[in-house]
Amino acid sequence: LDTPSPFDRAPHLDRAARDDHEVELAELRDHGDSMIPPDAEDFAVNVEQYARPAWLEQALAEALAGSAAYPDEREAVEAVARRHGRGTDEVVLLNGGNEAFPLIAAALRPRRAVCVHPSFTEPEAALRAQGHRVERAFRRAHDFALDPAAVRGDADLVVTTNPNNPSGALDSAGTLAALTRPGRTLVVDEAFMDFVPGEPESLAGRADLPGLVVVRSLTKLWSLAGVRAGYLLAPAQLADLLRRVRPSWNVNALALAAIRACSIRPGAANAVIERVAHAREALRAELGRLSGVETWPSAANFLLARVAKGEQVHERLLERGIAVRPARTFPGLTPDHLRLTVRDPAANARLVSALEEASA
């Protein structure tokens, strides 16, 4: 059968523009996990590599043992609601946080959708795939902070990340709250918020803000990329609308067990958070010694760097068995930008040594 392009559903795109848009859509869906050659050391994917705690392994094992039954999400929903002080009708469980974006694209009909960049690109890709027009707003170039004035006032759907991926910049809760207003849906992807001690800038508990959707993921901190565990928090009416377009049994038994186990232990990650923060700041200090390497403050488990001749440096790193994330596919960034995942001190030292050689 002839499968139509997603852009066949977008009459606003003329034929001459479709090739460019399809190439751009493919780049928006180009992620770090596809950029690691066999045998290369992974500094491209922002998933922690430590051994998961025994209580989480036990929860996963018990869920697998009982997986003959269809998944029942009620306990996980209740655990998420208690953690964030929300009603259970405001919780939508997801097959990974990324599932939020095609659900939103399918459920809503925005007149003017705006994605804030540079940022995780799946939200824009999902909106485009459903035939929506997408406009871009950009963070400040020198520090990647979000200026609410950069987002046009008539936007009725706005998508951003906090902490920002790929820069790691942490926006204040007040800055993001200023973007909410009646008639607008504001989607804040907080996939890396659990790396921030105490989460003071999280909006997950703000049921008072109109149209606010907060997306959370267990993938990164808890090392669960293959399990696909996430959720979103939204006003009850909007949450119900998103559930209607969600597939039945979309969240598997292992993911449900992980969501519940992690939600009832909000302080269990403190040691990981502290270790990552220490390693990140030590890595940034070491990178600061290198001539021609610029980095920015980060609240997540990665750093954004800019180096001269970035594409050449990237290739030289690969020759040395080091895979980092070239950031040119993030709108607003250049081939000289590289995203570097923070690992343990020994691995970080190998990264710095290889980068020093590759930049020479």
Secondary structure by P-SEA (a helix, b strand, c coil): ccccccccccccccccaaaaaaaaaaaaaccccccccccccccccccccccccaaaaaaaaaaaaaccccccaaaaaaaaaaaaccccccccccccccaaaaaaaacccccbbbbccccccaaaaaaaaabbbbbbbbccccccccccccccccccbbbbbcccccccccccaaaaaaaccccbbbbbbcccccccccccccccccccccbbbbbbbccccccccccccccccccaaaaaaaaaacccccccaaaaaaaaaaaaccccaaaaaaaaaaaaaaaaaaaaaccccccccccccbbbbbbcaaaaaaaaaaaacbbbbbccccccccccbbbbbbccaaaaaaaaaaaaaaac
